[in-house]
Amino acid sequence: MKVENAVMPTGEQIQALLGLGGDAPITMLNLLKFRDAAVYDEGGEPEMTGREAYNRYGEPMRVLVEASGGRFLFTATVDTLVIGEVGELWDAAAVVEYPSRAAFVTIASSPEVVAIGRHRKAGLAGQLLIQCSTVGGLLA
């Protein structure tokens, strides 16, 4: 299994997501890897960890998601790997529900998210963002 830990989706990935269609709620599994120290493109920010920079994005993002009918279902620090083997563990995991795929793209590309996105970019070394649905789930 090849894993490419990235910070932003490609245009092809967004189009593939939207191409799945439907207006049912979706769930996004976020696996986050933080930088040891935040790296901002522009100066003027105090020194902070990547996690601290990401939190400057995460809290306002929660407000925007909830205002659009979504919700944060789960957030946690990753402690240890119990099954399997990877080169490096992620630092945090989060599960966020959005009203639909289109709502996710609208929220993620909104001017408000673009404005706070600099904190996300400064704080993340990489991320896996996995869109999930409950249809056909393990216990469905």
Residue, then its C-alpha position, 0 to 999 in steps of 0.5 A: m500500500k502506497v501512502e502519500n501524506a499531502v496537505m491539499p487535495t488535487g483538482e482530480q480528487i475533488q472532481a472524483l469526490l463530486g462525481l460520486g453524486g448524491d446529497a446524503p451526509i458524508t463523513m470525512l476521516n482526517l489523519l493529521k501529521f503536524r510539523d514540529a514548528a509551524v512554518y508560515d509563508e508570510g512573517g509576523e506570526p509568533e513561534m508555535t508548534g504545528r499543532e498550535a498553528y493547526n488549532r488556530y484553523g481547527e476551532p474556527m473551522r468547527v464553527l463554520v462546519e456547524a453553521s453549515g449543518g455539519r458536525f465534528l463527531f470525534t477528535a483525538t490524539v493518536d497514541t500508538l499503533v496496535i495492528g500493522e506497521v507504518g513508517e510514521l504515525w499520524d499525530a491526530a485523528a478527527v471524524v467530521e460529518y458534512p451535509s453532502r459532498a457538495a456542501f463539503v466542497t462549498i465549505a472547504s473552498s469558502p472565503e472564510v476557510v481560505a482565510i484561516g487555511r494559512h494556519r492549517k498549511a503552516g501547521l501540517a506536515g501532511q494529511l490523509l482525508i478519507q471520505c466515508s459513508t455508512v452505506g455498506g458499512l461493517l455493521a450495516 
